[in-house]
Amino acid sequence: MKNLLIPDLTKRATTPEIMDDLNCDEKQLINTVKQFVLINQLFTGSHRLLKKVIYKDMLKSGKKEFTLLDLGAGGCDIDIWFSHYTQKRGITLNITCLDYDSRIINYAKQQVKNHPRIQLKLMSAFEIDQLPDYDYIFANHFLHHFYDEDILNILQLINKKSQRIFIINDIKRNYLAYIGYSLYAGLFCHQSFAFYDGRLSIAKGFTKEELSEYIETINSRVKIHSAFPSRLVLLGDKVGNLTSPHVVYDN
């Protein structure tokens, strides 16, 4: 992988990302998490998903207080934004952010210190059965970190623990995304793992057909949407409120 300018993307890559190594360089790890803030804003569409799917469901429910679990939350930038967004609109949202690297958790604690309704948990996604159920579960660029044999288990746990809606927002594997991100990261992502790991993440992303094979075994309303730019979004709907086919920029 390292020696190829453009790798073969016909199959998912299986090489672990550097940042998933608990012994990787801490300074570069934290720089990577910091650089994810702009990457999340520019490329993931997470803000729009949370507004158009979860906030919309909140309004339909008639309730004023909710719980959300964010898997692999990193520096919690998305959670801080959504906490502000809902609070300004009179909704109380209690967010639990999960990560399995204590160094990321320690960094995130500084980011959320003025946000008492955001709680941090140091644990693996495989352990969420130990947690209470949540109204919503959200995972951004999370699923591709797992090996094929673990993905079904993760999806079943997410489906089990979410009471209303879950969103899994991840990467559609294709050459355009790989080349485009390579140019962006080469220019703007330095002294971190974002260049190497980001490109590897795209190589570890999915096709719609690959994800379809997993959701066939999940007993809830789960749909896969393609979204711009180069994303695949799994929406699990327990309450039947996701009626708009354009909510995630279908294409």
N, C-alpha and C positions, 0 to 999 in steps of 0.2 A: 504493500500500500504506500509506504513512504517514498518508494522509488518511482512511482507512476505519476505522471503529470495529471492524467485523467484515468481513474480506475475503471474496471469493468463493473457497471451498475446493473447488469442483468440479474444478479442475485444479491441478496443482502450481505453486507460485510459482517464479520463476526469479531473483528479485532476490538479489544476493550479500549475505551477512550482513556486518555491519560488522567483526566480529572476524576475518573471513577476509582483510581488507585488511592487508597487511604494513606499511602506513603509518598505521594507526589509532592513536588515543591509547593509549600504553602503560599508563598508570595505570588507565584504565577497562578495558583488556584484562585486566590481571592481577586486578583486582577481579572481573571476570566469571568468570575461572578459579576464583577463591576461592569465589565463590557457587555454582559448579557442584557443590561438595562436598555441600552439603545437597540440592541438586536431584537429584544422583545417588542419594542415600540415600532420598529421598522418592518419586521418580517413575520412575526408570529400571528398577528391579528387577535391576540388574546383579549385586549381591551374591548374590541368590538364583540367578540364572542360572549364575554361576560355581560355586556350591556344588552345585547340582542337576545340572548338566551336566558341567562340566569336572572338578571334584573327584570326582564319581561315576565318571567314566571313568578317572581316575587309579587309583582303588581297584581297578577291574576289570582294569586292565592288569597289575598285579603289579609294576610298576616303582616306583622311588623318586626318580627325577630326570626333570624335564621342562623343555621350553622353551615360552614363550608370547610372542607378538608382539601388542602393543596398538597399534592404529592410531588416531592422533589422541588421544593419552593425556592431553593437557592437563597438569594439575598432578599427575597420577599417583596421585590419592587412591584410586582403585579398585585399582590395582596394589599399593600399599602395604598395603591391607587384605587382599588375596588372598595376598600374600607372607606376612603374619603368619598367616593362616588355615591355609595349607598347612604352614608351618614348624612350627607347634604340633602338627601331626599327622604329623610325621616325614617330610615330603616336601620335597625340594629343587626349587625352581622358579626357573629363570633367566628373567627377564622383560626383554624389549626394548620400550621405549616410544618411539613415533615421533611427531614433530610437525614441521611444516615452518616454524614461526615461531620464530626464534632467541630472541625475548623470552620465549616460553612455555618453551622448553627451559631457559633460564637460571633462570627461576623454579622449574621442576621439579627442577633440580639441587639446590637448597636443600632441597626436600622429601624427596629420596631419598638425601641424603648419608650417612645411617646405614643404608642398605639396599644393601649391596654387590652383591646379586644382581639389582638393577634397573639396567639400562643404558639410556641415552638416545641416540637417533639423530635428528639434524636432517636430515630428508629427506621427500620427497613419497611418498605411497602408491603413485604410479605407478612408483617406483624400487625397490620391494621385491624385484623379481627379482634385485637385486644382493646381497640378503641370503641367508643359509642358509635351509633349510626349518625350520619350527617344528612342534612337536607340536600346538600350539593357536594360533589367531588369534582375537582378540577386537576388536570395534569397537563402541563405545557412542555413539549419536547422532552418527554419522559419515557414513553413506551419503548422507543428505539434503543434505549440503553440495555434492554434485556435480551437474553438469548431466546430463540424461537420456542424452546421447550418450556420457558417460564411465562410466556405472554398470556396463555390461556388462564393460568392460575391468577395472575394479576388482574385480568379483566373480570374474572368471576368474583374476586374479592371486592373490586370496585363496584360491581353491580349489586353485590350483597349489601354493602355498607351505605350506599346512597339511597335516600328515601324519595327524592323527587327527580333530580336530573344529574347525570354525570357528563362531563366534557373531557375528552382526551384529544388534545390538539398536538399533532405531530407532523412529521416531514414526509412529503411525497418524494420518493427517490427518482431523480431524473438528472440528465446531463445539464440542462439549463440551470437548474438550481445549483449544481456543483460549480459550474463555471462562474455564475453570477456571485455566489458567496465567496469563491476564491478571490475574485477581484476586490470585493468589499473588505474582506478580512485581511488581505494582503496590504491594503492601504491603511486600515484603521485599527487593526487588532494586533498589538505588539506586547511583548513581555508577558505573555499569557499563553494559555493552551487553546485560545479561541480559533486560531487559524487551523491548526492541525485537527483538533477535536471537532470543530464545526464542519469541516469537510468530511471527516470520518462519520459524523452524525448523518450527513446526507446519504453517504454510502450504506449506512445502517438503517435508513428510512424504509418506507413501505410502498408497495403499490396497492391500489384499491382492492385488487383481487386477493392479495395476500391477507389483508385485514378481514375481508369478507369471510374467509374460511374460519376465522376465530369467532366472529359474532354469531354465527349460525348456532352455536351451542349455548348462547346466553338467553335466558328466558325473560327478556324485557324488550320494550320497543327500542331497538338500537339501529341507527342508520349511519352510514358513512357518507360524508360529503367531501368533495374536492373543493378547495378554496385557494384563492390567490394570496400570496405567491407560494406555489409548490407546497401546499399543506393538505393533509388529510385529517378530517375531524370526525371523531366518533361521538355521536350524541345518544345517550341513553335516557329515555323518557319514561318515568314511572307514573306520570300523572296525565299524560295525553295533551300537553299544552304546546308542543312543538309542531305547529301547523304550517308555518311559512316555509316554502321550499327555497327561499332566497336568503335565509337567515345567516348563512355562512358563505355567501357568494358562490353558490353552486356553479360548476362548469362541467 
